[in-house]
Amino acid sequence: MIPQLQRDTPVSSPEITPHWSLPTRIAFRFAFSYFLLYVYPRSVGSLGANINYSNPLRDMWHAVVPWVGTHVLHLAGDFTEVANGSGDQLYDYVLIFCIAVTAALATIVWSWLDRKRPNYEVLYQWMRIFVRIVVAVAMISYGADKLFRMQFAAPALARYVDTFGQTSPMGLLWTFMGISRGYSFMGGVGEMVGGLLLLVPRFTTLGALITLGMMSNVLMLNLFYDVPRKIYSIHLILFCLFLLLPDMRRLVDFFLLNRKVQLSQPAPLFQSRKLNHSMLALQIGIGLAALIVCGREGYRDALKNETYIQPSLRGIWSVRDFALDDSIRLPLLTDKDRWRRVIFDTPDILTIQFMDDTQKKYYLQLDAHDQSFVLWDPPDVHWNAKFTFDTSQPGQLILDGRFGERHVSATLTRVDMSDPVKFLLLNRGMHWVNQYAHNR
């Protein structure tokens, strides 16, 4: 079994030639083939963030996956890889199937051509290094996103007037994580620490244990809040288990059987100490580069997430008076055309909440000099709106313009978000002393 592979002696020593069992050799061949196909060229796990590049293998999958999904698996659906933030598209699941089948075929051919080889000690150690780097970079990236609040940013203002019933499970999770800055920050610390420890061979077990715990929690959130990162998080957990295999028996003895144990020392790749030190320096260098790049990107994205519209407009506005085509519309819950609230938050999005509490987002282009703005509706390329606005009166906003083909004029009043009754989620905070549980 692979847990017995890691040794204290150099793997290139001619005195000892370990003989792996046939099941172990076959399992390693499959794991090695699957891992390479999965990671290169980031076929799965990029989550649609970097799919605008092209290479022969990726182009091959784009041709093979739809054919397999339609003619082999007889599935109906869209097999296109789309950069929409989901890592669990139908394409991804069919691709995983194709990768597994390809890895199995590669294992069969490899096992026949290389059937006399007693072990893969050296290749196994190189694979461990590659897996450690892949998982470490992923954890450093996720950790930086949380530390700089790129992931789980502060909730948009529209969230505070949305209803729980209309919120998706993922939206609820993002609100929960975004409102709890400390919890999200500590999650980033855990991911960052686990990733950094994985870059040092002697700390592999500790780093894998920390990362396994963090990613197990992430997987539960992904599964039960319907977050489309299930495939990726499952694979990161499998990679952590792979790294823990050499010490699995010792971990069981220590945690379950209360026995005295000693973790195995990492097997050197080379006989030369200088080469081993150079390899260690390379791994640490990769980690530092990932830390710098991910930290810079996370900080840049955090600044973008915190770029809001001008203070005179930003906020939640309650529609006091509303006229549609010069006809006054009373605030009736049955009036689907009347606005209830208008939310200005980021410079490029405006949200309108209608009387039935449904919300609709529009692309916004603001001209502060002319005190006007234009709206677009992404699903309807032929629709647009144009308004002028007046903020000369404190706490009041007057809109007048064209909303599609209809004329709209409205007087809005600013909603006080410091009200602890109406916005308890925003203003409650944390209390060391609670005379009673304030759970509502």
C-alpha positions as CSV (number, residue, x, y, z in Angstrom):
1,M,0.0,0.0,0.0
2,I,1.2,3.6,-0.7
3,P,1.3,4.5,3.1
4,Q,4.3,2.3,3.3
5,L,6.2,3.9,0.4
6,Q,7.8,6.9,2.1
7,R,11.1,5.9,3.5
8,D,13.9,7.5,5.5
9,T,16.6,6.3,3.0
10,P,17.2,8.1,-0.3
11,V,14.9,6.7,-3.0
12,S,17.8,6.3,-5.4
13,S,19.8,4.0,-3.1
14,P,20.9,0.9,-5.0
15,E,20.9,-1.2,-1.8
16,I,17.1,-1.4,-1.4
17,T,14.7,-2.0,-4.2
18,P,11.2,-1.9,-2.7
19,H,8.7,-4.1,-4.5
20,W,5.2,-2.7,-4.7
21,S,2.3,-5.0,-4.9
22,L,0.4,-5.2,-8.2
23,P,-2.7,-3.4,-6.9
24,T,-0.5,-0.6,-5.6
25,R,1.3,-0.2,-8.9
26,I,-2.0,-0.1,-10.8
27,A,-3.6,2.3,-8.3
28,F,-0.6,4.6,-8.6
29,R,-0.7,4.6,-12.4
30,F,-4.3,5.5,-12.4
31,A,-3.9,8.2,-9.8
32,F,-0.9,9.7,-11.6
33,S,-2.7,9.7,-15.0
34,Y,-5.9,11.1,-13.6
35,F,-4.1,13.9,-11.7
36,L,-2.2,15.1,-14.7
37,L,-5.3,15.1,-16.9
38,Y,-7.3,16.9,-14.2
39,V,-4.7,19.6,-13.5
40,Y,-3.4,20.2,-17.1
41,P,-4.5,22.4,-18.7
42,R,-6.7,23.4,-15.8
43,S,-9.5,21.5,-17.5
44,V,-11.5,21.5,-14.2
45,G,-11.2,23.8,-11.3
46,S,-10.6,27.0,-13.1
47,L,-14.3,27.7,-12.3
48,G,-14.7,29.6,-15.5
49,A,-12.3,32.3,-14.5
50,N,-9.6,31.7,-17.1
51,I,-11.2,29.8,-20.0
52,N,-10.3,32.4,-22.6
53,Y,-7.0,30.8,-23.4
54,S,-6.6,27.9,-25.8
55,N,-4.3,24.9,-26.1
56,P,-4.6,21.6,-28.0
57,L,-5.7,19.5,-25.0
58,R,-8.4,21.9,-23.9
59,D,-9.6,22.2,-27.5
60,M,-9.8,18.4,-27.7
61,W,-12.0,18.2,-24.6
62,H,-14.3,20.9,-26.0
63,A,-14.8,18.6,-29.0
64,V,-14.9,15.3,-27.1
65,V,-17.1,16.2,-24.1
66,P,-20.3,17.2,-26.1
67,W,-20.0,14.1,-28.2
68,V,-19.6,11.8,-25.2
69,G,-22.4,13.5,-23.4
70,T,-24.8,13.2,-26.3
71,H,-23.9,9.8,-27.9
72,V,-22.4,7.8,-25.0
73,L,-24.2,9.0,-21.9
74,H,-27.3,10.1,-23.8
75,L,-27.7,13.2,-21.7
76,A,-29.7,16.2,-22.8
77,G,-28.4,19.7,-22.0
78,D,-25.9,22.3,-22.8
79,F,-22.3,20.9,-23.0
80,T,-20.7,24.3,-23.5
81,E,-18.1,25.5,-21.0
82,V,-19.3,29.0,-20.1
83,A,-17.5,31.5,-17.8
84,N,-20.4,32.2,-15.6
85,G,-18.9,31.4,-12.2
86,S,-20.1,27.8,-12.0
87,G,-17.6,24.9,-11.7
88,D,-20.4,22.3,-11.7
89,Q,-21.7,22.7,-15.2
90,L,-22.9,19.7,-17.1
91,Y,-19.8,20.0,-19.2
92,D,-17.6,19.6,-16.0
93,Y,-19.3,16.4,-14.9
94,V,-19.0,14.8,-18.4
95,L,-15.4,16.0,-18.5
96,I,-14.7,14.2,-15.2
97,F,-16.2,11.1,-16.7
98,C,-14.0,11.4,-19.8
99,I,-10.9,12.1,-17.7
100,A,-11.6,9.0,-15.6
101,V,-12.1,6.8,-18.6
102,T,-8.9,8.2,-20.3
103,A,-6.9,7.6,-17.1
104,A,-8.2,4.0,-16.9
105,L,-7.2,3.4,-20.6
106,A,-3.8,4.9,-19.9
107,T,-3.4,2.7,-16.8
108,I,-4.1,-0.4,-18.9
109,V,-1.5,0.5,-21.6
110,W,1.0,1.6,-19.0
111,S,0.6,-1.5,-16.9
112,W,1.2,-3.7,-20.0
113,L,4.2,-1.8,-21.3
114,D,5.8,-1.3,-17.8
115,R,4.7,-4.5,-16.1
116,K,8.2,-5.5,-14.9
117,R,8.9,-2.3,-13.0
118,P,9.0,-3.1,-9.2
119,N,8.0,0.3,-8.0
120,Y,7.6,4.0,-8.8
121,E,9.4,5.5,-5.8
122,V,10.9,8.4,-7.6
123,L,7.9,9.3,-9.7
124,Y,5.7,9.0,-6.5
125,Q,7.9,11.6,-4.7
126,W,7.7,13.9,-7.7
127,M,4.0,13.5,-7.8
128,R,3.7,14.4,-4.1
129,I,5.6,17.6,-4.8
130,F,3.3,18.5,-7.6
131,V,0.2,17.8,-5.6
132,R,1.5,19.8,-2.7
133,I,2.2,22.8,-4.9
134,V,-1.2,22.6,-6.6
135,V,-3.1,22.4,-3.3
136,A,-0.9,25.0,-1.7
137,V,-1.4,27.6,-4.5
138,A,-5.2,26.9,-4.4
139,M,-5.3,27.5,-0.6
140,I,-3.1,30.6,-0.8
141,S,-5.4,32.0,-3.5
142,Y,-8.6,31.3,-1.5
143,G,-7.0,32.5,1.7
144,A,-6.0,35.8,0.1
145,D,-9.4,36.3,-1.3
146,K,-10.9,36.0,2.2
147,L,-8.3,38.0,3.9
148,F,-8.7,40.9,1.5
149,R,-12.5,40.4,1.4
150,M,-12.6,39.8,-2.4
151,Q,-14.6,36.7,-1.6
152,F,-17.5,37.3,0.8
153,A,-17.4,41.1,0.5
154,A,-19.8,43.2,2.5
155,P,-23.4,42.5,1.3
156,A,-24.8,44.8,-1.3
157,L,-27.4,47.3,0.0
158,A,-30.1,45.5,-2.0
159,R,-29.7,42.5,0.3
160,Y,-30.9,44.4,3.3
161,V,-34.3,45.0,1.8
162,D,-34.6,41.6,0.1
163,T,-36.7,38.8,1.7
164,F,-35.3,35.5,3.0
165,G,-37.9,33.7,0.9
166,Q,-36.5,35.2,-2.3
167,T,-32.9,34.6,-1.5
168,S,-31.1,31.6,-2.9
169,P,-29.2,29.3,-0.6
170,M,-25.9,30.5,-2.1
171,G,-27.0,34.1,-1.7
172,L,-27.9,33.5,2.0
173,L,-24.4,31.9,2.5
174,W,-22.7,34.9,0.9
175,T,-24.6,37.3,3.0
176,F,-23.9,35.3,6.2
177,M,-20.2,35.2,5.4
178,G,-20.1,38.8,4.2
179,I,-21.8,40.2,7.3
180,S,-19.5,38.2,9.6
181,R,-16.1,39.7,8.7
182,G,-14.3,38.0,11.6
183,Y,-15.5,34.5,10.7
184,S,-14.6,35.0,7.0
185,F,-11.2,36.4,8.0
186,M,-10.4,33.4,10.2
187,G,-11.4,31.1,7.4
188,G,-8.9,32.8,5.2
189,V,-6.2,32.5,7.9
190,G,-6.8,28.7,8.1
191,E,-6.6,28.3,4.3
192,M,-3.5,30.4,4.1
193,V,-1.7,28.6,6.9
194,G,-2.5,25.2,5.5
195,G,-1.3,26.2,2.0
196,L,2.0,27.7,3.3
197,L,2.7,24.6,5.4
198,L,2.3,22.4,2.4
199,L,5.2,24.1,0.7
200,V,7.7,22.7,3.3
201,P,8.1,18.9,3.0
202,R,8.5,18.3,6.7
203,F,5.3,20.1,7.4
204,T,3.3,18.3,4.7
205,T,1.2,16.2,7.2
206,L,0.3,19.2,9.3
207,G,-0.5,21.3,6.3
208,A,-2.6,18.5,4.7
209,L,-4.5,18.0,8.0
210,I,-5.3,21.7,8.3
211,T,-6.3,22.0,4.6
212,L,-8.4,18.8,4.9
213,G,-10.3,20.3,7.8
214,M,-10.8,23.6,6.0
215,M,-11.9,22.0,2.7
216,S,-14.2,19.6,4.4
217,N,-16.1,22.5,5.9
218,V,-16.1,24.2,2.5
219,L,-17.5,21.1,0.9
220,M,-20.3,20.9,3.4
221,L,-21.2,24.5,2.6
222,N,-21.0,23.9,-1.1
223,L,-23.2,20.8,-0.8
224,F,-25.9,22.2,1.5
225,Y,-26.0,25.8,0.3
226,D,-25.9,24.7,-3.4
227,V,-22.7,26.5,-4.2
228,P,-21.3,25.3,-7.7
229,R,-17.8,24.4,-6.4
230,K,-18.5,20.8,-5.5
231,I,-16.2,19.2,-8.0
232,Y,-13.3,21.3,-7.2
233,S,-13.6,21.1,-3.4
234,I,-14.0,17.3,-3.6
235,H,-10.8,17.0,-5.6
236,L,-8.9,19.2,-3.2
237,I,-10.0,16.9,-0.4
238,L,-8.8,13.9,-2.3
239,F,-5.5,15.5,-2.9
240,C,-5.1,16.1,0.8
241,L,-5.9,12.4,1.5
242,F,-3.3,11.4,-1.0
243,L,-0.7,13.5,0.8
244,L,-1.7,11.9,4.2
245,L,-1.5,8.3,2.9
246,P,2.1,7.7,4.1
247,D,1.2,8.7,7.7
248,M,-2.4,7.4,7.7
249,R,-1.6,4.4,9.9
250,R,0.4,6.6,12.3
251,L,-2.5,9.1,12.5
252,V,-4.9,6.3,13.3
253,D,-2.6,5.1,16.1
254,F,-2.2,8.5,17.5
255,F,-5.7,9.9,17.3
256,L,-7.8,6.7,17.8
257,L,-5.6,4.1,19.5
258,N,-3.6,6.5,21.8
259,R,-0.3,5.0,20.8
260,K,3.1,6.7,20.7
261,V,4.0,7.3,17.1
262,Q,6.7,9.2,15.1
263,L,5.9,10.7,11.7
264,S,8.0,9.5,8.8
265,Q,10.7,11.9,7.4
266,P,10.3,13.1,3.9
267,A,12.2,11.0,1.4
268,P,14.9,13.0,-0.4
269,L,14.7,13.3,-4.1
270,F,18.4,13.4,-4.7
271,Q,21.5,12.0,-3.2
272,S,23.0,15.5,-3.3
273,R,22.2,17.7,-0.4
274,K,22.6,20.8,-2.6
275,L,20.0,19.6,-5.0
276,N,17.6,18.8,-2.2
277,H,18.1,22.3,-0.8
278,S,17.6,23.8,-4.2
279,M,14.3,21.9,-4.6
280,L,13.2,23.1,-1.2
281,A,14.1,26.7,-2.2
282,L,12.1,26.2,-5.5
283,Q,9.0,25.1,-3.6
284,I,9.2,28.0,-1.2
285,G,9.8,30.4,-4.1
286,I,6.7,29.2,-5.8
287,G,4.8,29.7,-2.6
288,L,6.1,33.2,-2.2
289,A,5.3,34.0,-5.8
290,A,1.8,32.7,-5.3
291,L,1.5,34.7,-2.1
292,I,2.5,37.9,-3.8
293,V,0.4,37.4,-6.9
294,C,-2.7,36.3,-5.0
295,G,-2.3,38.9,-2.4
296,R,-2.0,41.6,-5.1
297,E,-5.0,40.3,-7.0
298,G,-7.1,40.0,-3.9
299,Y,-6.2,43.5,-2.8
300,R,-7.0,44.9,-6.2
301,D,-10.4,43.0,-6.3
302,A,-11.2,44.1,-2.8
303,L,-10.7,47.8,-3.8
304,K,-13.0,47.2,-6.8
305,N,-15.7,45.6,-4.6
306,E,-15.5,48.6,-2.3
307,T,-15.9,51.1,-5.1
308,Y,-19.3,52.7,-4.5
309,I,-21.3,55.4,-6.2
310,Q,-21.1,59.0,-5.0
311,P,-22.3,59.5,-1.4
312,S,-25.1,61.8,-2.5
313,L,-26.7,59.0,-4.4
314,R,-25.5,55.8,-2.6
315,G,-28.2,54.3,-0.4
316,I,-31.6,52.8,-0.3
317,W,-34.3,55.2,-1.4
318,S,-38.0,54.7,-0.6
319,V,-40.4,55.8,-3.4
320,R,-42.8,58.2,-1.8
321,D,-44.5,59.6,-4.9
322,F,-44.6,57.8,-8.2
323,A,-46.2,58.7,-11.6
324,L,-46.3,56.5,-14.6
325,D,-47.3,58.3,-17.9
326,D,-48.4,61.3,-15.8
327,S,-50.8,59.0,-13.8
328,I,-50.2,59.0,-10.0
329,R,-49.8,55.4,-8.8
330,L,-50.7,54.7,-5.2
331,P,-48.4,52.3,-3.2
332,L,-50.6,49.3,-3.7
333,L,-49.1,45.8,-3.3
334,T,-51.1,44.7,-6.4
335,D,-49.5,47.3,-8.7
336,K,-46.7,45.4,-10.4
337,D,-45.5,48.5,-12.2
338,R,-45.0,50.8,-9.3
339,W,-41.6,51.0,-7.6
340,R,-41.2,50.5,-3.9
341,R,-37.5,51.2,-3.5
342,V,-34.5,52.2,-5.7
343,I,-31.0,51.2,-4.6
344,F,-27.9,52.9,-5.7
345,D,-24.7,51.1,-4.6
346,T,-22.0,50.3,-7.1
347,P,-21.2,52.7,-10.0
348,D,-22.5,50.2,-12.7
349,I,-25.6,48.6,-11.1
350,L,-29.0,50.1,-10.1
351,T,-31.6,47.9,-8.4
352,I,-35.3,48.6,-8.4
353,Q,-37.6,46.8,-5.9
354,F,-41.2,46.7,-7.0
355,M,-44.3,46.6,-4.8
356,D,-44.3,42.8,-4.6
357,D,-40.8,42.9,-3.2
358,T,-39.2,41.4,-6.3
359,Q,-35.9,43.1,-7.4
360,K,-34.5,43.7,-10.8
361,K,-30.9,44.9,-11.6
362,Y,-30.1,47.2,-14.4
363,Y,-26.7,48.2,-15.8
364,L,-26.1,51.8,-14.9
365,Q,-24.1,54.6,-16.6
366,L,-24.0,57.7,-14.5
367,D,-23.2,61.2,-15.7
368,A,-22.7,63.2,-12.5
369,H,-21.9,66.4,-14.3
370,D,-25.3,66.5,-16.1
371,Q,-27.1,64.8,-13.2
372,S,-28.4,62.1,-15.4
373,F,-28.0,58.3,-15.9
374,V,-28.9,55.6,-18.4
375,L,-30.1,52.1,-17.7
376,W,-29.8,48.9,-19.7
377,D,-31.6,45.6,-19.2
378,P,-29.1,42.8,-20.1
379,P,-31.7,40.2,-21.3
380,D,-33.4,42.8,-23.6
381,V,-30.8,44.5,-25.8
382,H,-33.4,46.8,-27.3
383,W,-34.6,48.2,-23.9
384,N,-33.1,51.2,-22.2
385,A,-34.0,54.0,-19.9
386,K,-32.8,57.6,-19.3
387,F,-33.3,59.8,-16.2
388,T,-32.3,63.1,-14.8
389,F,-32.0,63.4,-11.0
390,D,-32.0,66.1,-8.4
391,T,-30.4,65.8,-5.0
392,S,-30.5,69.4,-4.0
393,Q,-32.8,68.7,-1.0
394,P,-31.2,66.8,1.8
395,G,-32.5,63.2,2.1
396,Q,-34.6,63.5,-1.1
397,L,-34.0,62.3,-4.6
398,I,-36.2,63.4,-7.6
399,L,-36.2,61.3,-10.7
400,D,-37.7,62.2,-14.1
401,G,-37.3,60.4,-17.4
402,R,-38.1,57.6,-19.7
403,F,-38.3,54.0,-18.5
404,G,-38.5,52.0,-21.6
405,E,-41.4,53.4,-23.6
406,R,-43.1,55.0,-20.5
407,H,-42.5,58.3,-18.7
408,V,-41.7,58.0,-15.0
409,S,-41.4,60.8,-12.4
410,A,-40.8,59.9,-8.8
411,T,-39.9,61.5,-5.5
412,L,-37.7,59.3,-3.2
413,T,-36.6,59.7,0.4
414,R,-33.4,58.2,1.8
415,V,-33.8,55.2,4.1
416,D,-32.0,55.5,7.4
417,M,-29.8,52.4,7.6
418,S,-28.6,53.2,11.1
419,D,-32.0,52.3,12.5
420,P,-31.3,49.2,14.8
421,V,-34.9,48.1,14.5
422,K,-35.3,48.0,10.7
423,F,-31.7,47.0,10.1
424,L,-30.8,44.8,13.0
425,L,-28.4,42.6,10.9
426,L,-26.3,45.6,10.1
427,N,-26.3,47.3,13.5
428,R,-26.5,44.5,16.1
429,G,-22.8,43.6,16.3
430,M,-21.2,41.2,18.8
431,H,-21.8,41.3,22.5
432,W,-19.7,39.6,25.1
433,V,-22.6,39.9,27.7
434,N,-26.1,38.9,26.6
435,Q,-28.8,38.8,29.2
436,Y,-30.9,36.8,26.8
437,A,-30.6,35.4,23.3
438,H,-31.6,38.0,20.8
439,N,-32.7,35.5,18.1
440,R,-35.3,36.8,15.7
